[in-house]
Amino acid sequence: MVSKVETFRALHQGRAPDDPLVLPGPWDAASARVFEDAGFPALATPSAGVAASLGYEDGATPADEMFAAVARIVRAVDVPVSADVEGGYGLAPKELVDRILETGAVGCNLEDSHEGVLKDPARHADWLARVRAVAGDRLFVNARVDTFSSGVADPERAIERAALYVAAGADCVYPIGAPAGVLPLLRAGIQGPINASAPLDGPAPAELGRLGATRITFGPGLQRRTAEALAGIARALREDWLGQARAAAQHLADEDLSAEPNAS
């Protein structure tokens, strides 16, 4: 029987350029079921979206709450789920791997910056290698490269970091925030799958695939778009309620006027 992590790993292989793996980002069990029902073969949680659902700012979710949220998402669906566990919450590799596997997740995102400051790439690669050694083939490791999001626009810096992380055992690299036009350069310089982030108002996933992306994620974009839609519904409900309340008040006022005795 093929395991979920094997299924997830296989989804990254042999993809046509215009058919990248699209991984919606559920922030809770209900959204995970929506994405699964829509036919997506796997999901990838966004830490910022989960944080928002729990009432935290991005990066401020306690580890226990993040792992619990991921576990609820995994339990809600049958498809493989990868978890964004930020920078690993200061956990030693073995404890981090054990905590991820306890949730039922088959993969993880691991960032190479902390509070907006890039980590030393060699040290981070050594840490990734220890994560890989502990995890073996039980986890699909997506190594995030934060150069672009940290203001370093030179693609070569991202490629250098990616090479170190792939050599350390990363299954995929994620140059978050890389402009779409830079993807061909990254594709030419990076071995293995590349994760691209897709703004909902940006290029379509198929276009990002043609430019070099193997898989597409959306960060907190789907959660935020849903929150915006809900805010619109709430405003409409509020306006409708106010309209009904004003109409009722006017009706009562009209009845009061009609009930007044005529002046003699």
Buried (B, 14 or more C-beta within 10 A) or exposed (E): EEEBBBBBBEBBEEBEEEEBBBBBBBBBBEBBBBBBEEEBBBBBBBBBBBBBBBEBEBBEBEBEBBBEBBBBBBEBBEBBBBBBBBBBBEBEBEBBBEBBBEBBBBBBBBBBBBEEEBBEBEEBBEBBBBBBEBBEEEBBBBBBBBBBBBEBEEBEBBBBBBBBBBEBBBBBBBBBBBEBEBBEBBBEBBEBBBBBBBEEEBBEBBBBBBBBBBBBBBBBBBBBEBBEEEEEEEEEEEEEEEEEEEEEEEEEEEEEEEEEEEEE
